[in-house]
Amino acid sequence: MKKLNYQIFYYIIKEMMNNNVITENALATNLEVSERTIRRYIKILKDRKVIFLEGYGEKRIWIVNDKFFKDNLLK
């Protein structure tokens, strides 16, 4: 298993807070990593209830659990 890069977690969360309709492709392009890598990190964040996907189709938006983010990642 590859070692997780916490800077990628931080970047994904920060971008989702600034732009709740950002795509996995845009995140991958900005970070210069594969979409598969982004999907892996997003799955971990969703499993830990840090982020949520709300809506359907083109009206999907990312919701960031601000309390979790502030309490655990900004220390």
PDB file of N, CA, C, O and CB in Angstrom:
ATOM      1  N   MET A   1       0.841  -1.184   0.000  1.00  0.00           N
ATOM      2  CA  MET A   1       0.000   0.000   0.000  1.00  0.00           C
ATOM      3  C   MET A   1       0.888   1.250   0.000  1.00  0.00           C
ATOM      4  O   MET A   1       1.876   1.326   0.730  1.00  0.00           O
ATOM      5  CB  MET A   1      -0.958  -0.003   1.226  1.00  0.00           C
ATOM      6  N   LYS A   2       0.520   2.209  -0.821  1.00  0.00           N
ATOM      7  CA  LYS A   2       1.301   3.437  -0.911  1.00  0.00           C
ATOM      8  C   LYS A   2       1.081   4.308   0.316  1.00  0.00           C
ATOM      9  O   LYS A   2       0.011   4.298   0.923  1.00  0.00           O
ATOM     10  CB  LYS A   2       0.939   4.209  -2.180  1.00  0.00           C
ATOM     11  N   LYS A   3       2.106   5.054   0.664  1.00  0.00           N
ATOM     12  CA  LYS A   3       2.026   5.983   1.775  1.00  0.00           C
ATOM     13  C   LYS A   3       1.137   7.161   1.378  1.00  0.00           C
ATOM     14  O   LYS A   3       1.250   7.685   0.270  1.00  0.00           O
ATOM     15  CB  LYS A   3       3.439   6.468   2.193  1.00  0.00           C
ATOM     16  N   LEU A   4       0.254   7.573   2.286  1.00  0.00           N
ATOM     17  CA  LEU A   4      -0.652   8.679   2.010  1.00  0.00           C
ATOM     18  C   LEU A   4       0.074  10.011   2.163  1.00  0.00           C
ATOM     19  O   LEU A   4       0.918  10.180   3.042  1.00  0.00           O
ATOM     20  CB  LEU A   4      -1.872   8.624   2.940  1.00  0.00           C
ATOM     21  N   ASN A   5      -0.269  10.936   1.300  1.00  0.00           N
ATOM     22  CA  ASN A   5       0.310  12.266   1.336  1.00  0.00           C
ATOM     23  C   ASN A   5      -0.750  13.213   1.911  1.00  0.00           C
ATOM     24  O   ASN A   5      -1.749  13.504   1.254  1.00  0.00           O
ATOM     25  CB  ASN A   5       0.786  12.726  -0.096  1.00  0.00           C
ATOM     26  N   TYR A   6      -0.530  13.683   3.122  1.00  0.00           N
ATOM     27  CA  TYR A   6      -1.530  14.507   3.790  1.00  0.00           C
ATOM     28  C   TYR A   6      -1.682  15.874   3.148  1.00  0.00           C
ATOM     29  O   TYR A   6      -2.695  16.539   3.366  1.00  0.00           O
ATOM     30  CB  TYR A   6      -1.175  14.670   5.240  1.00  0.00           C
ATOM     31  N   GLN A   7      -0.712  16.313   2.368  1.00  0.00           N
ATOM     32  CA  GLN A   7      -0.862  17.566   1.641  1.00  0.00           C
ATOM     33  C   GLN A   7      -1.940  17.439   0.572  1.00  0.00           C
ATOM     34  O   GLN A   7      -2.627  18.411   0.258  1.00  0.00           O
ATOM     35  CB  GLN A   7       0.470  17.982   1.009  1.00  0.00           C
ATOM     36  N   ILE A   8      -2.083  16.246   0.017  1.00  0.00           N
ATOM     37  CA  ILE A   8      -3.147  16.021  -0.964  1.00  0.00           C
ATOM     38  C   ILE A   8      -4.500  16.099  -0.280  1.00  0.00           C
ATOM     39  O   ILE A   8      -5.420  16.715  -0.817  1.00  0.00           O
ATOM     40  CB  ILE A   8      -2.974  14.654  -1.665  1.00  0.00           C
ATOM     41  N   PHE A   9      -4.647  15.492   0.889  1.00  0.00           N
ATOM     42  CA  PHE A   9      -5.908  15.606   1.641  1.00  0.00           C
ATOM     43  C   PHE A   9      -6.246  17.077   1.883  1.00  0.00           C
ATOM     44  O   PHE A   9      -7.366  17.519   1.629  1.00  0.00           O
ATOM     45  CB  PHE A   9      -5.814  14.845   2.996  1.00  0.00           C
ATOM     46  N   TYR A  10      -5.268  17.819   2.374  1.00  0.00           N
ATOM     47  CA  TYR A  10      -5.474  19.229   2.696  1.00  0.00           C
ATOM     48  C   TYR A  10      -5.887  20.006   1.448  1.00  0.00           C
ATOM     49  O   TYR A  10      -6.818  20.810   1.498  1.00  0.00           O
ATOM     50  CB  TYR A  10      -4.195  19.838   3.308  1.00  0.00           C
ATOM     51  N   TYR A  11      -5.205  19.774   0.337  1.00  0.00           N
ATOM     52  CA  TYR A  11      -5.516  20.486  -0.898  1.00  0.00           C
ATOM     53  C   TYR A  11      -6.935  20.166  -1.369  1.00  0.00           C
ATOM     54  O   TYR A  11      -7.683  21.073  -1.737  1.00  0.00           O
ATOM     55  CB  TYR A  11      -4.500  20.126  -1.992  1.00  0.00           C
ATOM     56  N   ILE A  12      -7.308  18.896  -1.362  1.00  0.00           N
ATOM     57  CA  ILE A  12      -8.650  18.500  -1.806  1.00  0.00           C
ATOM     58  C   ILE A  12      -9.710  19.201  -0.958  1.00  0.00           C
ATOM     59  O   ILE A  12     -10.657  19.777  -1.494  1.00  0.00           O
ATOM     60  CB  ILE A  12      -8.824  16.957  -1.724  1.00  0.00           C
ATOM     61  N   ILE A  13      -9.551  19.152   0.346  1.00  0.00           N
ATOM     62  CA  ILE A  13     -10.533  19.771   1.235  1.00  0.00           C
ATOM     63  C   ILE A  13     -10.594  21.278   1.014  1.00  0.00           C
ATOM     64  O   ILE A  13     -11.677  21.855   0.926  1.00  0.00           O
ATOM     65  CB  ILE A  13     -10.198  19.467   2.700  1.00  0.00           C
ATOM     66  N   LYS A  14      -9.443  21.904   0.926  1.00  0.00           N
ATOM     67  CA  LYS A  14      -9.396  23.356   0.721  1.00  0.00           C
ATOM     68  C   LYS A  14     -10.077  23.739  -0.586  1.00  0.00           C
ATOM     69  O   LYS A  14     -10.844  24.702  -0.628  1.00  0.00           O
ATOM     70  CB  LYS A  14      -7.940  23.857   0.724  1.00  0.00           C
ATOM     71  N   GLU A  15      -9.804  22.997  -1.645  1.00  0.00           N
ATOM     72  CA  GLU A  15     -10.421  23.291  -2.937  1.00  0.00           C
ATOM     73  C   GLU A  15     -11.928  23.076  -2.909  1.00  0.00           C
ATOM     74  O   GLU A  15     -12.678  23.845  -3.510  1.00  0.00           O
ATOM     75  CB  GLU A  15      -9.798  22.430  -4.022  1.00  0.00           C
ATOM     76  N   MET A  16     -12.373  22.033  -2.215  1.00  0.00           N
ATOM     77  CA  MET A  16     -13.808  21.773  -2.126  1.00  0.00           C
ATOM     78  C   MET A  16     -14.523  22.842  -1.296  1.00  0.00           C
ATOM     79  O   MET A  16     -15.691  23.144  -1.538  1.00  0.00           O
ATOM     80  CB  MET A  16     -14.056  20.390  -1.523  1.00  0.00           C
ATOM     81  N   MET A  17     -13.826  23.401  -0.334  1.00  0.00           N
ATOM     82  CA  MET A  17     -14.415  24.488   0.448  1.00  0.00           C
ATOM     83  C   MET A  17     -14.534  25.755  -0.400  1.00  0.00           C
ATOM     84  O   MET A  17     -15.484  26.521  -0.239  1.00  0.00           O
ATOM     85  CB  MET A  17     -13.572  24.765   1.711  1.00  0.00           C
ATOM     86  N   ASN A  18     -13.587  25.976  -1.292  1.00  0.00           N
ATOM     87  CA  ASN A  18     -13.596  27.162  -2.149  1.00  0.00           C
ATOM     88  C   ASN A  18     -14.472  27.004  -3.384  1.00  0.00           C
ATOM     89  O   ASN A  18     -15.009  27.985  -3.899  1.00  0.00           O
ATOM     90  CB  ASN A  18     -12.196  27.489  -2.575  1.00  0.00           C
ATOM     91  N   ASN A  19     -14.617  25.769  -3.859  1.00  0.00           N
ATOM     92  CA  ASN A  19     -15.370  25.508  -5.091  1.00  0.00           C
ATOM     93  C   ASN A  19     -16.070  24.165  -4.926  1.00  0.00           C
ATOM     94  O   ASN A  19     -15.478  23.113  -5.168  1.00  0.00           O
ATOM     95  CB  ASN A  19     -14.428  25.512  -6.363  1.00  0.00           C
ATOM     96  N   ASN A  20     -17.336  24.208  -4.511  1.00  0.00           N
ATOM     97  CA  ASN A  20     -18.032  22.961  -4.178  1.00  0.00           C
ATOM     98  C   ASN A  20     -18.473  22.147  -5.394  1.00  0.00           C
ATOM     99  O   ASN A  20     -19.098  21.099  -5.232  1.00  0.00           O
ATOM    100  CB  ASN A  20     -19.231  23.272  -3.340  1.00  0.00           C
ATOM    101  N   VAL A  21     -18.166  22.601  -6.595  1.00  0.00           N
ATOM    102  CA  VAL A  21     -18.487  21.814  -7.787  1.00  0.00           C
ATOM    103  C   VAL A  21     -17.224  21.352  -8.519  1.00  0.00           C
ATOM    104  O   VAL A  21     -17.304  20.915  -9.667  1.00  0.00           O
ATOM    105  CB  VAL A  21     -19.367  22.630  -8.734  1.00  0.00           C
ATOM    106  N   ILE A  22     -16.075  21.443  -7.877  1.00  0.00           N
ATOM    107  CA  ILE A  22     -14.813  21.041  -8.518  1.00  0.00           C
ATOM    108  C   ILE A  22     -14.849  19.549  -8.867  1.00  0.00           C
ATOM    109  O   ILE A  22     -15.406  18.734  -8.132  1.00  0.00           O
ATOM    110  CB  ILE A  22     -13.602  21.350  -7.589  1.00  0.00           C
ATOM    111  N   THR A  23     -14.251  19.226  -9.983  1.00  0.00           N
ATOM    112  CA  THR A  23     -14.265  17.839 -10.445  1.00  0.00           C
ATOM    113  C   THR A  23     -12.988  17.109 -10.045  1.00  0.00           C
ATOM    114  O   THR A  23     -11.968  17.721  -9.726  1.00  0.00           O
ATOM    115  CB  THR A  23     -14.443  17.788 -11.962  1.00  0.00           C
ATOM    116  N   GLU A  24     -13.076  15.799 -10.072  1.00  0.00           N
ATOM    117  CA  GLU A  24     -11.892  14.978  -9.796  1.00  0.00           C
ATOM    118  C   GLU A  24     -10.814  15.250 -10.839  1.00  0.00           C
ATOM    119  O   GLU A  24      -9.625  15.268 -10.522  1.00  0.00           O
ATOM    120  CB  GLU A  24     -12.258  13.473  -9.780  1.00  0.00           C
ATOM    121  N   ASN A  25     -11.234  15.461 -12.073  1.00  0.00           N
ATOM    122  CA  ASN A  25     -10.289  15.749 -13.142  1.00  0.00           C
ATOM    123  C   ASN A  25      -9.543  17.055 -12.866  1.00  0.00           C
ATOM    124  O   ASN A  25      -8.326  17.119 -13.041  1.00  0.00           O
ATOM    125  CB  ASN A  25     -11.015  15.823 -14.493  1.00  0.00           C
ATOM    126  N   ALA A  26     -10.255  18.085 -12.442  1.00  0.00           N
ATOM    127  CA  ALA A  26      -9.614  19.372 -12.148  1.00  0.00           C
ATOM    128  C   ALA A  26      -8.638  19.239 -10.986  1.00  0.00           C
ATOM    129  O   ALA A  26      -7.541  19.796 -11.027  1.00  0.00           O
ATOM    130  CB  ALA A  26     -10.673  20.442 -11.827  1.00  0.00           C
ATOM    131  N   LEU A  27      -9.032  18.505  -9.953  1.00  0.00           N
ATOM    132  CA  LEU A  27      -8.136  18.290  -8.812  1.00  0.00           C
ATOM    133  C   LEU A  27      -6.872  17.559  -9.255  1.00  0.00           C
ATOM    134  O   LEU A  27      -5.764  17.931  -8.870  1.00  0.00           O
ATOM    135  CB  LEU A  27      -8.852  17.492  -7.702  1.00  0.00           C
ATOM    136  N   ALA A  28      -7.048  16.520 -10.064  1.00  0.00           N
ATOM    137  CA  ALA A  28      -5.906  15.739 -10.545  1.00  0.00           C
ATOM    138  C   ALA A  28      -4.972  16.605 -11.391  1.00  0.00           C
ATOM    139  O   ALA A  28      -3.751  16.524 -11.256  1.00  0.00           O
ATOM    140  CB  ALA A  28      -6.390  14.526 -11.363  1.00  0.00           C
ATOM    141  N   THR A  29      -5.540  17.418 -12.247  1.00  0.00           N
ATOM    142  CA  THR A  29      -4.736  18.290 -13.099  1.00  0.00           C
ATOM    143  C   THR A  29      -3.960  19.297 -12.259  1.00  0.00           C
ATOM    144  O   THR A  29      -2.765  19.505 -12.474  1.00  0.00           O
ATOM    145  CB  THR A  29      -5.625  19.020 -14.114  1.00  0.00           C
ATOM    146  N   ASN A  30      -4.639  19.918 -11.308  1.00  0.00           N
ATOM    147  CA  ASN A  30      -3.983  20.923 -10.458  1.00  0.00           C
ATOM    148  C   ASN A  30      -2.860  20.322  -9.624  1.00  0.00           C
ATOM    149  O   ASN A  30      -1.831  20.965  -9.415  1.00  0.00           O
ATOM    150  CB  ASN A  30      -5.004  21.583  -9.538  1.00  0.00           C
ATOM    151  N   LEU A  31      -3.046  19.101  -9.149  1.00  0.00           N
ATOM    152  CA  LEU A  31      -2.039  18.448  -8.313  1.00  0.00           C
ATOM    153  C   LEU A  31      -1.017  17.642  -9.115  1.00  0.00           C
ATOM    154  O   LEU A  31      -0.027  17.159  -8.566  1.00  0.00           O
ATOM    155  CB  LEU A  31      -2.717  17.544  -7.320  1.00  0.00           C
ATOM    156  N   GLU A  32      -1.265  17.503 -10.402  1.00  0.00           N
ATOM    157  CA  GLU A  32      -0.399  16.711 -11.283  1.00  0.00           C
ATOM    158  C   GLU A  32      -0.283  15.263 -10.809  1.00  0.00           C
ATOM    159  O   GLU A  32       0.804  14.689 -10.748  1.00  0.00           O
ATOM    160  CB  GLU A  32       0.992  17.343 -11.364  1.00  0.00           C
ATOM    161  N   VAL A  33      -1.441  14.696 -10.477  1.00  0.00           N
ATOM    162  CA  VAL A  33      -1.548  13.279 -10.124  1.00  0.00           C
ATOM    163  C   VAL A  33      -2.674  12.681 -10.969  1.00  0.00           C
ATOM    164  O   VAL A  33      -3.384  13.407 -11.665  1.00  0.00           O
ATOM    165  CB  VAL A  33      -1.821  13.082  -8.575  1.00  0.00           C
ATOM    166  N   SER A  34      -2.832  11.377 -10.907  1.00  0.00           N
ATOM    167  CA  SER A  34      -3.882  10.726 -11.692  1.00  0.00           C
ATOM    168  C   SER A  34      -5.248  10.906 -11.030  1.00  0.00           C
ATOM    169  O   SER A  34      -5.348  11.167  -9.831  1.00  0.00           O
ATOM    170  CB  SER A  34      -3.571   9.228 -11.868  1.00  0.00           C
ATOM    171  N   GLU A  35      -6.291  10.762 -11.841  1.00  0.00           N
ATOM    172  CA  GLU A  35      -7.650  10.802 -11.291  1.00  0.00           C
ATOM    173  C   GLU A  35      -7.871   9.648 -10.325  1.00  0.00           C
ATOM    174  O   GLU A  35      -8.613   9.778  -9.351  1.00  0.00           O
ATOM    175  CB  GLU A  35      -8.694  10.756 -12.420  1.00  0.00           C
ATOM    176  N   ARG A  36      -7.234   8.532 -10.594  1.00  0.00           N
ATOM    177  CA  ARG A  36      -7.355   7.381  -9.698  1.00  0.00           C
ATOM    178  C   ARG A  36      -6.831   7.726  -8.301  1.00  0.00           C
ATOM    179  O   ARG A  36      -7.424   7.330  -7.297  1.00  0.00           O
ATOM    180  CB  ARG A  36      -6.591   6.169 -10.271  1.00  0.00           C
ATOM    181  N   THR A  37      -5.728   8.458  -8.242  1.00  0.00           N
ATOM    182  CA  THR A  37      -5.182   8.896  -6.959  1.00  0.00           C
ATOM    183  C   THR A  37      -6.192   9.792  -6.245  1.00  0.00           C
ATOM    184  O   THR A  37      -6.441   9.622  -5.051  1.00  0.00           O
ATOM    185  CB  THR A  37      -3.838   9.642  -7.160  1.00  0.00           C
ATOM    186  N   ILE A  38      -6.767  10.737  -6.967  1.00  0.00           N
ATOM    187  CA  ILE A  38      -7.755  11.642  -6.371  1.00  0.00           C
ATOM    188  C   ILE A  38      -8.957  10.852  -5.870  1.00  0.00           C
ATOM    189  O   ILE A  38      -9.444  11.101  -4.768  1.00  0.00           O
ATOM    190  CB  ILE A  38      -8.204  12.713  -7.392  1.00  0.00           C
ATOM    191  N   ARG A  39      -9.440   9.902  -6.669  1.00  0.00           N
ATOM    192  CA  ARG A  39     -10.586   9.088  -6.232  1.00  0.00           C
ATOM    193  C   ARG A  39     -10.264   8.304  -4.969  1.00  0.00           C
ATOM    194  O   ARG A  39     -11.125   8.155  -4.102  1.00  0.00           O
ATOM    195  CB  ARG A  39     -11.012   8.123  -7.344  1.00  0.00           C
ATOM    196  N   ARG A  40      -9.039   7.801  -4.848  1.00  0.00           N
ATOM    197  CA  ARG A  40      -8.628   7.066  -3.656  1.00  0.00           C
ATOM    198  C   ARG A  40      -8.675   7.976  -2.422  1.00  0.00           C
ATOM    199  O   ARG A  40      -9.194   7.581  -1.379  1.00  0.00           O
ATOM    200  CB  ARG A  40      -7.209   6.483  -3.844  1.00  0.00           C
ATOM    201  N   TYR A  41      -8.140   9.173  -2.542  1.00  0.00           N
ATOM    202  CA  TYR A  41      -8.145  10.116  -1.423  1.00  0.00           C
ATOM    203  C   TYR A  41      -9.565  10.568  -1.087  1.00  0.00           C
ATOM    204  O   TYR A  41      -9.912  10.697   0.087  1.00  0.00           O
ATOM    205  CB  TYR A  41      -7.270  11.333  -1.747  1.00  0.00           C
ATOM    206  N   ILE A  42     -10.383  10.808  -2.103  1.00  0.00           N
ATOM    207  CA  ILE A  42     -11.770  11.213  -1.859  1.00  0.00           C
ATOM    208  C   ILE A  42     -12.530  10.097  -1.155  1.00  0.00           C
ATOM    209  O   ILE A  42     -13.337  10.374  -0.267  1.00  0.00           O
ATOM    210  CB  ILE A  42     -12.472  11.585  -3.182  1.00  0.00           C
ATOM    211  N   LYS A  43     -12.296   8.858  -1.525  1.00  0.00           N
ATOM    212  CA  LYS A  43     -12.972   7.734  -0.863  1.00  0.00           C
ATOM    213  C   LYS A  43     -12.619   7.704   0.627  1.00  0.00           C
ATOM    214  O   LYS A  43     -13.491   7.495   1.471  1.00  0.00           O
ATOM    215  CB  LYS A  43     -12.583   6.387  -1.536  1.00  0.00           C
ATOM    216  N   ILE A  44     -11.360   7.912   0.940  1.00  0.00           N
ATOM    217  CA  ILE A  44     -10.939   7.931   2.350  1.00  0.00           C
ATOM    218  C   ILE A  44     -11.628   9.065   3.086  1.00  0.00           C
ATOM    219  O   ILE A  44     -12.113   8.875   4.202  1.00  0.00           O
ATOM    220  CB  ILE A  44      -9.404   8.075   2.468  1.00  0.00           C
ATOM    221  N   LEU A  45     -11.678  10.242   2.477  1.00  0.00           N
ATOM    222  CA  LEU A  45     -12.335  11.387   3.115  1.00  0.00           C
ATOM    223  C   LEU A  45     -13.833  11.140   3.302  1.00  0.00           C
ATOM    224  O   LEU A  45     -14.401  11.516   4.328  1.00  0.00           O
ATOM    225  CB  LEU A  45     -12.115  12.657   2.282  1.00  0.00           C
ATOM    226  N   LYS A  46     -14.469  10.514   2.321  1.00  0.00           N
ATOM    227  CA  LYS A  46     -15.901  10.193   2.443  1.00  0.00           C
ATOM    228  C   LYS A  46     -16.133   9.140   3.522  1.00  0.00           C
ATOM    229  O   LYS A  46     -17.071   9.257   4.311  1.00  0.00           O
ATOM    230  CB  LYS A  46     -16.462   9.697   1.093  1.00  0.00           C
ATOM    231  N   ASP A  47     -15.291   8.118   3.561  1.00  0.00           N
ATOM    232  CA  ASP A  47     -15.431   7.068   4.574  1.00  0.00           C
ATOM    233  C   ASP A  47     -15.282   7.613   5.990  1.00  0.00           C
ATOM    234  O   ASP A  47     -15.915   7.122   6.925  1.00  0.00           O
ATOM    235  CB  ASP A  47     -14.402   5.973   4.337  1.00  0.00           C
ATOM    236  N   ARG A  48     -14.436   8.638   6.137  1.00  0.00           N
ATOM    237  CA  ARG A  48     -14.213   9.256   7.456  1.00  0.00           C
ATOM    238  C   ARG A  48     -15.170  10.413   7.731  1.00  0.00           C
ATOM    239  O   ARG A  48     -15.051  11.118   8.733  1.00  0.00           O
ATOM    240  CB  ARG A  48     -12.779   9.753   7.562  1.00  0.00           C
ATOM    241  N   LYS A  49     -16.124  10.588   6.810  1.00  0.00           N
ATOM    242  CA  LYS A  49     -17.173  11.602   6.942  1.00  0.00           C
ATOM    243  C   LYS A  49     -16.630  13.028   7.032  1.00  0.00           C
ATOM    244  O   LYS A  49     -17.175  13.876   7.737  1.00  0.00           O
ATOM    245  CB  LYS A  49     -18.006  11.310   8.160  1.00  0.00           C
ATOM    246  N   VAL A  50     -15.554  13.264   6.308  1.00  0.00           N
ATOM    247  CA  VAL A  50     -14.984  14.606   6.221  1.00  0.00           C
ATOM    248  C   VAL A  50     -15.654  15.373   5.086  1.00  0.00           C
ATOM    249  O   VAL A  50     -15.867  16.581   5.193  1.00  0.00           O
ATOM    250  CB  VAL A  50     -13.449  14.542   6.007  1.00  0.00           C
ATOM    251  N   ILE A  51     -15.987  14.673   3.997  1.00  0.00           N
ATOM    252  CA  ILE A  51     -16.673  15.293   2.867  1.00  0.00           C
ATOM    253  C   ILE A  51     -17.878  14.447   2.493  1.00  0.00           C
ATOM    254  O   ILE A  51     -17.929  13.251   2.777  1.00  0.00           O
ATOM    255  CB  ILE A  51     -15.720  15.459   1.655  1.00  0.00           C
ATOM    256  N   PHE A  52     -18.845  15.086   1.854  1.00  0.00           N
ATOM    257  CA  PHE A  52     -20.056  14.426   1.390  1.00  0.00           C
ATOM    258  C   PHE A  52     -20.368  14.928  -0.004  1.00  0.00           C
ATOM    259  O   PHE A  52     -20.031  16.059  -0.356  1.00  0.00           O
ATOM    260  CB  PHE A  52     -21.248  14.680   2.355  1.00  0.00           C
ATOM    261  N   LEU A  53     -21.002  14.100  -0.786  1.00  0.00           N
ATOM    262  CA  LEU A  53     -21.460  14.497  -2.107  1.00  0.00           C
ATOM    263  C   LEU A  53     -22.971  14.608  -2.032  1.00  0.00           C
ATOM    264  O   LEU A  53     -23.648  13.668  -1.616  1.00  0.00           O
ATOM    265  CB  LEU A  53     -21.005  13.480  -3.219  1.00  0.00           C
ATOM    266  N   GLU A  54     -23.497  15.749  -2.432  1.00  0.00           N
ATOM    267  CA  GLU A  54     -24.930  15.984  -2.340  1.00  0.00           C
ATOM    268  C   GLU A  54     -25.464  16.319  -3.723  1.00  0.00           C
ATOM    269  O   GLU A  54     -24.804  17.005  -4.504  1.00  0.00           O
ATOM    270  CB  GLU A  54     -25.247  17.119  -1.333  1.00  0.00           C
ATOM    271  N   GLY A  55     -26.653  15.836  -4.018  1.00  0.00           N
ATOM    272  CA  GLY A  55     -27.288  16.113  -5.302  1.00  0.00           C
ATOM    273  C   GLY A  55     -27.061  14.993  -6.297  1.00  0.00           C
ATOM    274  O   GLY A  55     -26.448  13.971  -5.986  1.00  0.00           O
ATOM    275  N   TYR A  56     -27.576  15.211  -7.514  1.00  0.00           N
ATOM    276  CA  TYR A  56     -27.509  14.192  -8.552  1.00  0.00           C
ATOM    277  C   TYR A  56     -27.070  14.813  -9.863  1.00  0.00           C
ATOM    278  O   TYR A  56     -27.304  15.994 -10.120  1.00  0.00           O
ATOM    279  CB  TYR A  56     -28.863  13.491  -8.717  1.00  0.00           C
ATOM    280  N   GLY A  57     -26.431  14.000 -10.686  1.00  0.00           N
ATOM    281  CA  GLY A  57     -26.041  14.425 -12.025  1.00  0.00           C
ATOM    282  C   GLY A  57     -25.154  15.650 -12.014  1.00  0.00           C
ATOM    283  O   GLY A  57     -24.177  15.722 -11.268  1.00  0.00           O
ATOM    284  N   GLU A  58     -25.503  16.614 -12.849  1.00  0.00           N
ATOM    285  CA  GLU A  58     -24.697  17.827 -12.957  1.00  0.00           C
ATOM    286  C   GLU A  58     -24.928  18.787 -11.797  1.00  0.00           C
ATOM    287  O   GLU A  58     -24.231  19.795 -11.681  1.00  0.00           O
ATOM    288  CB  GLU A  58     -24.995  18.528 -14.261  1.00  0.00           C
ATOM    289  N   LYS A  59     -25.890  18.488 -10.946  1.00  0.00           N
ATOM    290  CA  LYS A  59     -26.172  19.367  -9.806  1.00  0.00           C
ATOM    291  C   LYS A  59     -25.522  18.862  -8.523  1.00  0.00           C
ATOM    292  O   LYS A  59     -25.938  19.229  -7.424  1.00  0.00           O
ATOM    293  CB  LYS A  59     -27.675  19.498  -9.602  1.00  0.00           C
ATOM    294  N   ARG A  60     -24.493  18.012  -8.668  1.00  0.00           N
ATOM    295  CA  ARG A  60     -23.780  17.505  -7.490  1.00  0.00           C
ATOM    296  C   ARG A  60     -22.875  18.587  -6.930  1.00  0.00           C
ATOM    297  O   ARG A  60     -22.242  19.336  -7.675  1.00  0.00           O
ATOM    298  CB  ARG A  60     -22.956  16.243  -7.842  1.00  0.00           C
ATOM    299  N   ILE A  61     -22.822  18.657  -5.611  1.00  0.00           N
ATOM    300  CA  ILE A  61     -21.905  19.577  -4.953  1.00  0.00           C
ATOM    301  C   ILE A  61     -21.216  18.850  -3.803  1.00  0.00           C
ATOM    302  O   ILE A  61     -21.766  17.916  -3.219  1.00  0.00           O
ATOM    303  CB  ILE A  61     -22.652  20.842  -4.444  1.00  0.00           C
ATOM    304  N   TRP A  62     -20.016  19.292  -3.493  1.00  0.00           N
ATOM    305  CA  TRP A  62     -19.263  18.744  -2.374  1.00  0.00           C
ATOM    306  C   TRP A  62     -19.582  19.538  -1.121  1.00  0.00           C
ATOM    307  O   TRP A  62     -19.611  20.768  -1.142  1.00  0.00           O
ATOM    308  CB  TRP A  62     -17.745  18.761  -2.662  1.00  0.00           C
ATOM    309  N   ILE A  63     -19.818  18.832  -0.042  1.00  0.00           N
ATOM    310  CA  ILE A  63     -20.041  19.438   1.263  1.00  0.00           C
ATOM    311  C   ILE A  63     -18.876  19.009   2.152  1.00  0.00           C
ATOM    312  O   ILE A  63     -18.595  17.818   2.281  1.00  0.00           O
ATOM    313  CB  ILE A  63     -21.437  19.013   1.879  1.00  0.00           C
ATOM    314  N   VAL A  64     -18.201  19.981   2.764  1.00  0.00           N
ATOM    315  CA  VAL A  64     -17.088  19.691   3.661  1.00  0.00           C
ATOM    316  C   VAL A  64     -17.579  19.835   5.093  1.00  0.00           C
ATOM    317  O   VAL A  64     -18.188  20.842   5.455  1.00  0.00           O
ATOM    318  CB  VAL A  64     -15.874  20.633   3.385  1.00  0.00           C
ATOM    319  N   ASN A  65     -17.308  18.821   5.899  1.00  0.00           N
ATOM    320  CA  ASN A  65     -17.653  18.855   7.323  1.00  0.00           C
ATOM    321  C   ASN A  65     -16.671  19.821   7.988  1.00  0.00           C
ATOM    322  O   ASN A  65     -15.597  19.420   8.437  1.00  0.00           O
ATOM    323  CB  ASN A  65     -17.593  17.404   7.986  1.00  0.00           C
ATOM    324  N   ASP A  66     -17.055  21.096   8.043  1.00  0.00           N
ATOM    325  CA  ASP A  66     -16.161  22.147   8.551  1.00  0.00           C
ATOM    326  C   ASP A  66     -15.681  21.865   9.963  1.00  0.00           C
ATOM    327  O   ASP A  66     -14.520  22.118  10.285  1.00  0.00           O
ATOM    328  CB  ASP A  66     -16.861  23.490   8.517  1.00  0.00           C
ATOM    329  N   LYS A  67     -16.547  21.351  10.799  1.00  0.00           N
ATOM    330  CA  LYS A  67     -16.163  21.105  12.193  1.00  0.00           C
ATOM    331  C   LYS A  67     -15.020  20.094  12.255  1.00  0.00           C
ATOM    332  O   LYS A  67     -14.035  20.313  12.961  1.00  0.00           O
ATOM    333  CB  LYS A  67     -17.375  20.598  13.014  1.00  0.00           C
ATOM    334  N   PHE A  68     -15.143  19.009  11.536  1.00  0.00           N
ATOM    335  CA  PHE A  68     -14.078  18.001  11.519  1.00  0.00           C
ATOM    336  C   PHE A  68     -12.784  18.611  10.999  1.00  0.00           C
ATOM    337  O   PHE A  68     -11.713  18.410  11.572  1.00  0.00           O
ATOM    338  CB  PHE A  68     -14.485  16.788  10.651  1.00  0.00           C
ATOM    339  N   PHE A  69     -12.896  19.349   9.920  1.00  0.00           N
ATOM    340  CA  PHE A  69     -11.714  19.941   9.304  1.00  0.00           C
ATOM    341  C   PHE A  69     -11.010  20.893  10.270  1.00  0.00           C
ATOM    342  O   PHE A  69      -9.795  20.814  10.449  1.00  0.00           O
ATOM    343  CB  PHE A  69     -12.097  20.680   8.018  1.00  0.00           C
ATOM    344  N   LYS A  70     -11.762  21.776  10.881  1.00  0.00           N
ATOM    345  CA  LYS A  70     -11.157  22.748  11.798  1.00  0.00           C
ATOM    346  C   LYS A  70     -10.605  22.083  13.055  1.00  0.00           C
ATOM    347  O   LYS A  70      -9.529  22.452  13.526  1.00  0.00           O
ATOM    348  CB  LYS A  70     -12.179  23.807  12.186  1.00  0.00           C
ATOM    349  N   ASP A  71     -11.325  21.113  13.602  1.00  0.00           N
ATOM    350  CA  ASP A  71     -10.909  20.469  14.854  1.00  0.00           C
ATOM    351  C   ASP A  71      -9.696  19.564  14.667  1.00  0.00           C
ATOM    352  O   ASP A  71      -8.868  19.452  15.571  1.00  0.00           O
ATOM    353  CB  ASP A  71     -12.059  19.662  15.430  1.00  0.00           C
ATOM    354  N   ASN A  72      -9.580  18.922  13.518  1.00  0.00           N
ATOM    355  CA  ASN A  72      -8.550  17.898  13.351  1.00  0.00           C
ATOM    356  C   ASN A  72      -7.401  18.253  12.417  1.00  0.00           C
ATOM    357  O   ASN A  72      -6.292  17.745  12.583  1.00  0.00           O
ATOM    358  CB  ASN A  72      -9.179  16.676  12.861  1.00  0.00           C
ATOM    359  N   LEU A  73      -7.646  19.101  11.460  1.00  0.00           N
ATOM    360  CA  LEU A  73      -6.607  19.325  10.464  1.00  0.00           C
ATOM    361  C   LEU A  73      -5.943  20.690  10.554  1.00  0.00           C
ATOM    362  O   LEU A  73      -4.911  20.906   9.919  1.00  0.00           O
ATOM    363  CB  LEU A  73      -7.180  19.154   9.109  1.00  0.00           C
ATOM    364  N   LEU A  74      -6.493  21.601  11.309  1.00  0.00           N
ATOM    365  CA  LEU A  74      -5.901  22.926  11.387  1.00  0.00           C
ATOM    366  C   LEU A  74      -5.148  23.156  12.690  1.00  0.00           C
ATOM    367  O   LEU A  74      -4.861  24.300  13.042  1.00  0.00           O
ATOM    368  CB  LEU A  74      -6.967  23.970  11.228  1.00  0.00           C
ATOM    369  N   LYS A  75      -4.832  22.107  13.395  1.00  0.00           N
ATOM    370  CA  LYS A  75      -4.102  22.234  14.658  1.00  0.00           C
ATOM    371  C   LYS A  75      -2.642  22.424  14.404  1.00  0.00           C
ATOM    372  O   LYS A  75      -1.862  22.550  15.349  1.00  0.00           O
ATOM    373  CB  LYS A  75      -4.318  21.021  15.539  1.00  0.00           C
TER     374      LYS A  75
END
